[in-house]
Amino acid sequence: MDKKIHNHKYLEQRRKELRKNLTSAEATLWTLLQKKQLKGRKFRRQHSIENYIVDFYCASEKLIIELDGAYHLDFAQQNYDYERTRILNDLGFKVLRFENKLIFENSVDVLEEISSHFKY
């Protein structure tokens, strides 16, 4: 039997808090991804995989979308993000990272980049 790696109960409250307090970039991207607006794919926000809570997740594509603000420019945070991405990749997920400003400045290109990773 496969070990459960999605939405562990101990992270449920934190996921709910994050969903209630989306950053402006997350809220903007969510308006573009929710309700299967992007080529019919269902995305979830603040979904947990193993011990990590990812910004957006598309199960049918095993695709994770992460938005990075200024906080992610910190060297220690970059190392953490790199290791986290490596672990998620090793579990079979594709992780795409976008700077917050891209969501506001060029959301069309962001959506095209995301959909370019769909299998069909």
DSSP file (Angstrom, degrees, kcal/mol; ACC not computed):
  #  RESIDUE AA STRUCTURE BP1 BP2  ACC     N-H-->O    O-->H-N    N-H-->O    O-->H-N    TCO  KAPPA ALPHA  PHI   PSI    X-CA   Y-CA   Z-CA
    1    1 A M              0   0    0      0, 0.0     2,-0.1     0, 0.0     3,-0.0   0.000 360.0 360.0 360.0 136.8    0.0    0.0    0.0
    2    2 A D        -     0   0    0      1,-0.1     2,-0.3     3,-0.0     3,-0.0  -0.413 360.0-113.9 -68.2 139.7    1.2    3.5   -0.9
    3    3 A K        -     0   0    0     -2,-0.1     2,-0.4     1,-0.1    -1,-0.1  -0.555  35.3-109.8 -70.5 134.2    2.2    5.7    2.0
    4    4 A K        +     0   0    0     -2,-0.3    -1,-0.1     1,-0.2     4,-0.0  -0.519  47.3 162.4 -68.4 123.8   -0.1    8.7    2.2
    5    5 A I        +     0   0    0     -2,-0.4    45,-3.7    44,-0.0     2,-0.4   0.497  45.5  86.9-118.9  -8.8    1.8   11.8    1.2
    6    6 A H  B    S-A   49   0A   0     43,-0.2    43,-0.2     1,-0.2    45,-0.0  -0.787  97.7 -13.3-102.8 137.4   -1.0   14.3    0.5
    7    7 A N  S    S-     0   0    0     41,-2.6    -1,-0.2    -2,-0.4    42,-0.1   0.865  71.4-155.2  48.3  57.1   -2.8   16.6    3.0
    8    8 A H    >   -     0   0    0     42,-0.4     3,-1.6    -3,-0.3     4,-0.3  -0.333  20.4-122.9 -57.8 141.5   -1.6   15.1    6.3
    9    9 A K  G >  S+     0   0    0      1,-0.3     3,-1.8     2,-0.2     4,-0.4   0.852 107.9  63.4 -57.8 -38.4   -4.1   15.9    9.1
   10   10 A Y  G 3  S+     0   0    0      1,-0.3    -1,-0.3     2,-0.1     4,-0.2   0.686 105.0  47.3 -65.8 -15.9   -1.5   17.7   11.2
   11   11 A L  G <> S+     0   0    0     -3,-1.6     4,-2.5     1,-0.1    -1,-0.3   0.429  84.4  97.3 -99.7  -0.8   -1.1   20.3    8.5
   12   12 A E  H <> S+     0   0    0     -3,-1.8     4,-2.3    -4,-0.3     5,-0.2   0.911  83.2  46.7 -58.2 -48.2   -4.8   20.9    8.0
   13   13 A Q  H  > S+     0   0    0     -4,-0.4     4,-2.3     1,-0.2    -1,-0.2   0.907 113.1  49.5 -62.8 -41.7   -5.1   24.0   10.2
   14   14 A R  H  > S+     0   0    0     -4,-0.2     4,-2.5     2,-0.2    -1,-0.2   0.900 109.3  52.2 -64.1 -40.9   -2.0   25.6    8.6
   15   15 A R  H  X S+     0   0    0     -4,-2.5     4,-2.4     1,-0.2    -2,-0.2   0.922 110.0  49.3 -59.7 -44.0   -3.4   25.0    5.1
   16   16 A K  H  X S+     0   0    0     -4,-2.3     4,-1.9     2,-0.2    -2,-0.2   0.910 110.3  50.3 -62.6 -42.9   -6.7   26.6    6.1
   17   17 A E  H  X S+     0   0    0     -4,-2.3     4,-1.2     1,-0.2    -1,-0.2   0.923 111.2  48.6 -61.1 -44.4   -4.8   29.7    7.5
   18   18 A L  H  < S+     0   0    0     -4,-2.5     3,-0.3     1,-0.2    -1,-0.2   0.888 109.4  52.3 -65.4 -38.7   -2.8   30.0    4.4
   19   19 A R  H >< S+     0   0    0     -4,-2.4     3,-0.7     1,-0.2    -1,-0.2   0.866 110.5  48.6 -64.5 -35.2   -5.9   29.8    2.2
   20   20 A K  H 3< S+     0   0    0     -4,-1.9    -1,-0.2     1,-0.2    -2,-0.2   0.726 117.4  42.6 -74.7 -21.2   -7.5   32.6    4.2
   21   21 A N  T 3< S+     0   0    0     -4,-1.2    -1,-0.2    -3,-0.3    -2,-0.1  -0.341  77.2 166.9-124.6  50.2   -4.4   34.8    4.0
   22   22 A L    <   -     0   0    0     -3,-0.7    -3,-0.1     1,-0.1     2,-0.0  -0.311  39.6-113.4 -62.5 146.5   -3.2   34.4    0.4
   23   23 A T     >  -     0   0    0      1,-0.1     4,-2.8    -5,-0.0     5,-0.2  -0.339  33.6-104.5 -68.9 165.0   -0.7   36.9   -0.8
   24   24 A S  H  > S+     0   0    0      1,-0.2     4,-2.2     2,-0.2     5,-0.1   0.878 124.1  50.8 -62.6 -35.5   -1.9   39.3   -3.5
   25   25 A A  H  > S+     0   0    0      2,-0.2     4,-2.7     1,-0.2     5,-0.2   0.919 111.3  47.5 -66.9 -42.9    0.0   37.4   -6.1
   26   26 A E  H  > S+     0   0    0      2,-0.2     4,-2.7     1,-0.2    -2,-0.2   0.920 112.2  49.8 -62.7 -43.6   -1.5   34.1   -4.9
   27   27 A A  H  X S+     0   0    0     -4,-2.8     4,-1.6     2,-0.2    -1,-0.2   0.902 112.0  48.5 -62.9 -40.5   -5.0   35.6   -4.9
   28   28 A T  H  X S+     0   0    0     -4,-2.2     4,-0.7    -5,-0.2    -2,-0.2   0.944 113.8  44.7 -65.2 -48.1   -4.5   37.0   -8.4
   29   29 A L  H >X S+     0   0    0     -4,-2.7     4,-1.4     1,-0.2     3,-1.1   0.892 108.6  58.6 -64.2 -37.9   -3.2   33.7   -9.8
   30   30 A W  H 3X S+     0   0    0     -4,-2.7     4,-2.8     1,-0.3     3,-0.3   0.879  99.2  57.6 -59.1 -38.4   -6.0   31.8   -8.0
   31   31 A T  H 3< S+     0   0    0     -4,-1.6    -1,-0.3     1,-0.2    -2,-0.2   0.778 111.2  44.3 -63.1 -23.7   -8.6   33.8   -9.9
   32   32 A L  H << S+     0   0    0     -3,-1.1    -1,-0.2    -4,-0.7    -2,-0.2   0.672 120.7  37.7 -92.1 -20.4   -7.0   32.5  -13.1
   33   33 A L  H >X S+     0   0    0     -4,-1.4     4,-0.6    -3,-0.3     3,-0.5   0.744  92.0  97.6-102.4 -29.1   -6.6   28.9  -12.1
   34   34 A Q  G >< S+     0   0    0     -4,-2.8     3,-1.1     1,-0.2    10,-0.1  -0.110  79.6  27.1 -64.9 161.4   -9.7   28.1  -10.1
   35   35 A K  G 34 S-     0   0    0      1,-0.2    -1,-0.2     8,-0.2     7,-0.1   0.809 127.0 -72.5  58.3  35.1  -12.8   26.4  -11.5
   36   36 A K  G <> S+     0   0    0     -3,-0.5     4,-1.1     5,-0.2    -1,-0.2   0.804  86.9 148.2  55.9  35.1  -10.8   24.6  -14.2
   37   37 A Q  T <<  +     0   0    0     -3,-1.1     2,-1.1    -4,-0.6    -4,-0.1   0.786  51.9  74.0 -71.3 -27.4  -10.2   27.8  -16.1
   38   38 A L  T >4 S-     0   0    0     -5,-0.5     3,-2.1     3,-0.5    -1,-0.2  -0.737 132.4 -47.1 -95.5  96.3   -6.8   26.8  -17.5
   39   39 A K  T 34 S-     0   0    0     -2,-1.1    -1,-0.2     1,-0.3    -2,-0.2   0.796 105.4 -63.1  50.8  35.5   -7.5   24.1  -20.1
   40   40 A G  T 3< S+     0   0    0     -4,-1.1     2,-0.3     1,-0.2    -1,-0.3   0.568  95.6 144.0  74.2   9.7   -9.9   22.3  -17.9
   41   41 A R    <   -     0   0    0     -3,-2.1     2,-0.5    -5,-0.1    -3,-0.5  -0.655  46.6-133.3 -86.5 137.4   -7.3   21.4  -15.2
   42   42 A K        -     0   0    0     -2,-0.3    17,-0.4    -6,-0.1     2,-0.4  -0.778  24.5-170.0 -88.9 124.5   -8.3   21.4  -11.6
   43   43 A F        -     0   0    0     -2,-0.5     2,-0.4   -10,-0.4    15,-0.2  -0.879   8.4-155.6-111.8 147.4   -5.9   23.2   -9.3
   44   44 A R  E     - B   0  57A   0     13,-2.6    13,-2.4    -2,-0.4     2,-0.4  -0.903  13.1-138.1-114.5 149.2   -5.9   23.2   -5.5
   45   45 A R  E    S+ B   0  56A   0     -2,-0.4    11,-0.3     1,-0.2    10,-0.2  -0.860  79.2   8.0-109.1 147.1   -4.4   26.0   -3.4
   46   46 A Q  E    S+     0   0A   0      9,-2.7     2,-0.4    -2,-0.4    -1,-0.2   0.950  84.3 168.4  50.7  58.8   -2.3   25.5   -0.3
   47   47 A H  E     - B   0  54A   0      7,-1.2     7,-3.2    -3,-0.3     2,-0.4  -0.794  27.3-133.1-100.0 139.8   -2.1   21.7   -0.8
   48   48 A S  E     - B   0  53A   0     -2,-0.4   -41,-2.6     5,-0.3     2,-0.4  -0.809  20.7-178.3-104.0 140.7    0.3   19.6    1.3
   49   49 A I  E >  S-AB   6  52A   0      3,-2.7     3,-2.4    -2,-0.4   -43,-0.2  -0.995  70.1 -37.5-132.0 123.4    2.6   17.0    0.0
   50   50 A E  T 3  S-     0   0    0    -45,-3.7   -42,-0.4    -2,-0.4   -43,-0.0  -0.442 127.2 -27.1  54.3-127.1    4.8   15.2    2.6
   51   51 A N  T 3  S+     0   0    0     -2,-0.1     2,-0.4    -3,-0.1    -1,-0.3   0.297 121.6  94.2 -97.9   9.7    5.7   18.0    5.1
   52   52 A Y  E <   -B   49   0A   0     -3,-2.4    -3,-2.7    32,-0.1     2,-0.6  -0.806  61.2-149.8-107.4 141.4    5.4   20.8    2.5
   53   53 A I  E     -B   48   0A   0     -2,-0.4    -5,-0.3    -5,-0.2     2,-0.2  -0.951  21.4-157.6-106.9 117.8    2.5   23.1    1.7
   54   54 A V  E     -B   47   0A   0     -7,-3.2    -7,-1.2    -2,-0.6    -8,-0.3  -0.636  20.1-127.2 -95.9 153.1    2.7   24.1   -1.9
   55   55 A D  E    S+     0   0A   0     10,-0.2    -9,-2.7    -2,-0.2     2,-0.3   0.958  89.5   2.1 -64.2 -52.3    1.0   27.2   -3.3
   56   56 A F  E     -BC  45  65A   0      9,-1.8     9,-2.4   -11,-0.3     2,-0.4  -0.992  65.7-170.4-139.5 145.8   -0.9   25.5   -6.1
   57   57 A Y  E     -BC  44  64A   0    -13,-2.4   -13,-2.6    -2,-0.3     2,-0.6  -0.996  12.5-164.6-142.1 132.0   -1.2   21.8   -7.1
   58   58 A C  E >>> - C   0  63A   0      5,-2.8     5,-2.1    -2,-0.4     4,-0.9  -0.943   8.2-168.1-114.1 106.2   -2.7   20.1  -10.2
   59   59 A A  G >45S+     0   0    0     -2,-0.6     3,-0.6   -17,-0.4    -1,-0.1   0.881  83.2  58.1 -64.4 -40.7   -3.1   16.4   -9.4
   60   60 A S  G 345S+     0   0    0    -18,-0.3    -1,-0.2     1,-0.3   -17,-0.1   0.785 119.3  31.5 -63.3 -25.2   -3.8   15.3  -13.0
   61   61 A E  G <45S-     0   0    0     -3,-0.6    -1,-0.3     2,-0.1    -2,-0.2   0.456 100.7-128.6-107.1  -4.7   -0.5   16.8  -14.1
   62   62 A K  T <<5 +     0   0    0     -4,-0.9    32,-2.6    -3,-0.6     2,-0.4   0.915  60.0 152.8  51.4  44.4    1.5   16.2  -10.9
   63   63 A L  E   < -Cd  58  94A   0     -5,-2.1    -5,-2.8    30,-0.2     2,-0.4  -0.905  32.8-165.0-115.4 130.7    2.3   19.9  -11.3
   64   64 A I  E     -Cd  57  95A   0     30,-3.2    32,-3.1    -2,-0.4     2,-0.5  -0.937   3.8-159.5-114.8 133.8    3.2   22.3   -8.5
   65   65 A I  E     -Cd  56  96A   0     -9,-2.4    -9,-1.8    -2,-0.4     2,-0.4  -0.966   9.9-173.2-114.3 125.8    3.2   26.0   -8.9
   66   66 A E  E     - d   0  97A   0     30,-3.0    32,-2.4    -2,-0.5     2,-0.5  -0.962  10.9-152.2-119.1 135.0    5.2   28.1   -6.3
   67   67 A L  E     - d   0  98A   0     -2,-0.4     2,-0.5    30,-0.2    32,-0.2  -0.907  11.9-155.6-107.2 134.2    5.1   31.9   -6.2
   68   68 A D  E     - d   0  99A   0     30,-3.0    32,-2.7    -2,-0.5    33,-0.3  -0.934  11.6-178.2-117.2 123.4    8.2   33.7   -4.8
   69   69 A G    >   -     0   0    0     -2,-0.5     3,-1.7    30,-0.2     4,-0.2  -0.258  56.2 -70.7 -97.9-167.5    8.3   37.1   -3.2
   70   70 A A  G >  S+     0   0    0      1,-0.3     3,-2.3     2,-0.2     4,-0.4   0.800 126.1  71.1 -57.7 -31.5   11.2   39.1   -1.9
   71   71 A Y  G >  S+     0   0    0      1,-0.3     3,-1.1     2,-0.2    -1,-0.3   0.817  90.3  60.7 -53.7 -33.2   11.5   36.6    1.0
   72   72 A H  G <  S+     0   0    0     -3,-1.7    -1,-0.3     1,-0.2    -2,-0.2   0.469  87.2  73.5 -79.8  -0.9   12.8   34.0   -1.4
   73   73 A L  G <  S+     0   0    0     -3,-2.3    -1,-0.2    -4,-0.2    -2,-0.2   0.651  71.8 106.4 -82.4 -16.4   15.8   36.2   -2.3
   74   74 A D  S <> S-     0   0    0     -3,-1.1     4,-2.6    -4,-0.4     5,-0.2  -0.414  76.4-130.9 -63.9 135.1   17.3   35.3    1.1
   75   75 A F  H  > S+     0   0    0      1,-0.2     4,-2.2     2,-0.2     5,-0.2   0.904 106.4  48.0 -57.9 -46.3   20.2   32.9    0.7
   76   76 A A  H  > S+     0   0    0      1,-0.2     4,-2.1     2,-0.2    -1,-0.2   0.901 112.8  49.3 -62.6 -40.1   19.0   30.5    3.4
   77   77 A Q  H  > S+     0   0    0      2,-0.2     4,-3.0     1,-0.2    -1,-0.2   0.883 108.5  53.5 -66.9 -37.8   15.5   30.5    1.9
   78   78 A Q  H  X S+     0   0    0     -4,-2.6     4,-2.5     2,-0.2    -2,-0.2   0.905 108.9  49.1 -62.7 -41.4   16.9   29.8   -1.6
   79   79 A N  H  X S+     0   0    0     -4,-2.2     4,-2.3     2,-0.2    -2,-0.2   0.916 112.5  47.9 -63.1 -42.8   18.8   26.8   -0.2
   80   80 A Y  H  X S+     0   0    0     -4,-2.1     4,-2.7     2,-0.2    -2,-0.2   0.926 112.4  49.1 -62.4 -45.7   15.6   25.6    1.5
   81   81 A D  H  X S+     0   0    0     -4,-3.0     4,-2.7     1,-0.2    -2,-0.2   0.900 110.6  51.2 -61.4 -41.6   13.6   26.1   -1.7
   82   82 A Y  H  X S+     0   0    0     -4,-2.5     4,-2.4     2,-0.2    -1,-0.2   0.940 113.2  43.9 -61.3 -48.0   16.2   24.2   -3.7
   83   83 A E  H  X S+     0   0    0     -4,-2.3     4,-2.4     2,-0.2    -2,-0.2   0.908 113.7  51.0 -65.1 -42.1   16.1   21.2   -1.4
   84   84 A R  H  X S+     0   0    0     -4,-2.7     4,-2.4     1,-0.2    -2,-0.2   0.920 111.2  48.1 -60.8 -45.5   12.3   21.3   -1.2
   85   85 A T  H  X S+     0   0    0     -4,-2.7     4,-2.8     2,-0.2    -2,-0.2   0.906 110.1  52.7 -62.5 -42.0   12.1   21.3   -5.0
   86   86 A R  H  X S+     0   0    0     -4,-2.4     4,-2.5     2,-0.2    -2,-0.2   0.928 110.4  47.3 -60.2 -45.5   14.6   18.5   -5.2
   87   87 A I  H  X S+     0   0    0     -4,-2.4     4,-1.2     2,-0.2    -2,-0.2   0.927 113.3  47.5 -62.9 -45.5   12.6   16.3   -2.8
   88   88 A L  H  <>S+     0   0    0     -4,-2.4     5,-2.2     1,-0.2     3,-0.2   0.891 111.7  50.8 -64.9 -38.8    9.3   17.1   -4.6
   89   89 A N  H ><5S+     0   0    0     -4,-2.8     3,-1.9     1,-0.2    -1,-0.2   0.916 106.9  54.4 -61.5 -42.9   10.9   16.3   -8.0
   90   90 A D  H 3<5S+     0   0    0     -4,-2.5    -1,-0.2     1,-0.3    -2,-0.2   0.771 103.1  57.0 -63.0 -25.8   12.2   13.0   -6.6
   91   91 A L  T 3<5S-     0   0    0     -4,-1.2    -1,-0.3    -3,-0.2    -2,-0.2   0.461 129.1 -98.1 -83.1  -1.6    8.6   12.1   -5.6
   92   92 A G  T < 5S+     0   0    0     -3,-1.9     2,-0.3     1,-0.3    -3,-0.2   0.587  81.2 129.8  99.2  12.0    7.6   12.6   -9.2
   93   93 A F      < -     0   0    0     -5,-2.2     2,-0.5    -6,-0.1    -1,-0.3  -0.736  52.2-136.1 -99.7 148.6    6.3   16.1   -9.2
   94   94 A K  E     -d   63   0A   0    -32,-2.6   -30,-3.2    -2,-0.3     2,-0.5  -0.907  21.0-156.9 -99.5 127.6    7.2   19.0  -11.5
   95   95 A V  E     -d   64   0A   0     -2,-0.5     2,-0.4   -32,-0.2   -30,-0.2  -0.925   8.5-170.9-111.6 123.9    7.7   22.3   -9.7
   96   96 A L  E     -d   65   0A   0    -32,-3.1   -30,-3.0    -2,-0.5     2,-0.4  -0.941   7.1-161.4-110.5 134.2    7.4   25.6  -11.5
   97   97 A R  E     -d   66   0A   0     -2,-0.4     2,-0.4   -32,-0.2   -30,-0.2  -0.943   9.3-179.8-118.3 136.9    8.5   28.8   -9.7
   98   98 A F  E     -d   67   0A   0    -32,-2.4   -30,-3.0    -2,-0.4     2,-0.2  -0.990  30.1-117.0-132.8 142.2    7.4   32.3  -10.6
   99   99 A E  E >>  -d   68   0A   0     -2,-0.4     3,-1.3   -32,-0.2     4,-0.8  -0.547  30.1-120.2 -72.5 143.5    8.3   35.6   -9.1
  100  100 A N  H >> S+     0   0    0    -32,-2.7     3,-1.3     1,-0.3     4,-0.9   0.881 110.5  61.5 -50.7 -43.4    5.3   37.4   -7.7
  101  101 A K  H 3> S+     0   0    0    -33,-0.3     4,-2.7     1,-0.3     3,-0.3   0.802  94.8  62.4 -60.1 -29.1    5.8   40.4   -9.9
  102  102 A L  H <> S+     0   0    0     -3,-1.3     4,-2.7     1,-0.2    -1,-0.3   0.841  95.8  59.7 -64.4 -32.4    5.3   38.2  -13.0
  103  103 A I  H << S+     0   0    0     -3,-1.3     4,-0.4    -4,-0.8    -1,-0.2   0.890 115.0  35.1 -62.6 -38.3    1.8   37.4  -12.0
  104  104 A F  H  < S+     0   0    0     -4,-0.9     3,-0.2    -3,-0.3    -2,-0.2   0.848 125.1  39.8 -83.4 -36.4    0.9   41.1  -12.1
  105  105 A E  H  < S+     0   0    0     -4,-2.7    -3,-0.2     1,-0.2    -2,-0.2   0.795 134.7   7.7 -87.2 -29.6    3.1   42.1  -15.1
  106  106 A N     X  +     0   0    0     -4,-2.7     4,-1.7    -5,-0.3     3,-0.3  -0.289  63.5 153.4-153.3  58.9    2.7   39.2  -17.4
  107  107 A S  H  > S+     0   0    0     -4,-0.4     4,-2.6     1,-0.2     5,-0.2   0.806  75.4  62.5 -63.8 -29.3    0.0   36.7  -16.3
  108  108 A V  H  > S+     0   0    0      1,-0.2     4,-2.2     2,-0.2    -1,-0.2   0.941 106.3  44.3 -61.6 -46.5   -0.6   35.6  -19.9
  109  109 A D  H  > S+     0   0    0     -3,-0.3     4,-2.6     2,-0.2    -1,-0.2   0.879 111.5  54.2 -65.5 -37.5    2.9   34.3  -20.2
  110  110 A V  H  X S+     0   0    0     -4,-1.7     4,-2.5    -8,-0.2    -2,-0.2   0.940 110.2  46.3 -60.7 -47.2    2.8   32.6  -16.8
  111  111 A L  H  X S+     0   0    0     -4,-2.6     4,-2.7     1,-0.2    -2,-0.2   0.879 112.0  51.2 -64.2 -37.9   -0.4   30.8  -17.8
  112  112 A E  H  X S+     0   0    0     -4,-2.2     4,-1.7    -5,-0.2    -1,-0.2   0.913 110.3  49.3 -64.4 -41.8    1.2   29.7  -21.1
  113  113 A E  H  < S+     0   0    0     -4,-2.6     4,-0.4     2,-0.2    -2,-0.2   0.922 112.4  48.0 -63.2 -44.0    4.3   28.5  -19.2
  114  114 A I  H >< S+     0   0    0     -4,-2.5     3,-1.7     1,-0.2    -2,-0.2   0.957 113.2  46.4 -60.9 -50.8    2.1   26.5  -16.8
  115  115 A S  H >< S+     0   0    0     -4,-2.7     3,-1.7     1,-0.3    -1,-0.2   0.753  98.7  70.4 -68.4 -22.1    0.0   24.9  -19.6
  116  116 A S  T 3< S+     0   0    0     -4,-1.7    -1,-0.3     1,-0.3    -2,-0.2   0.682  95.4  56.7 -66.4 -14.5    3.1   24.1  -21.6
  117  117 A H  T <  S+     0   0    0     -3,-1.7    -1,-0.3    -4,-0.4    -2,-0.2   0.379  81.2 111.8 -97.1   3.3    3.8   21.4  -18.9
  118  118 A F  S <  S-     0   0    0     -3,-1.7   -57,-0.1     1,-0.1    -3,-0.0  -0.509  74.0-127.4 -73.8 147.2    0.4   19.7  -19.4
  119  119 A K              0   0    0      1,-0.2    -1,-0.1    -2,-0.2   -58,-0.0   0.803 360.0 360.0 -67.7 -30.2    0.7   16.2  -20.9
  120  120 A Y              0   0    0      0, 0.0    -1,-0.2     0, 0.0    -2,-0.0   0.308 360.0 360.0-144.5 360.0   -1.8   16.9  -23.7
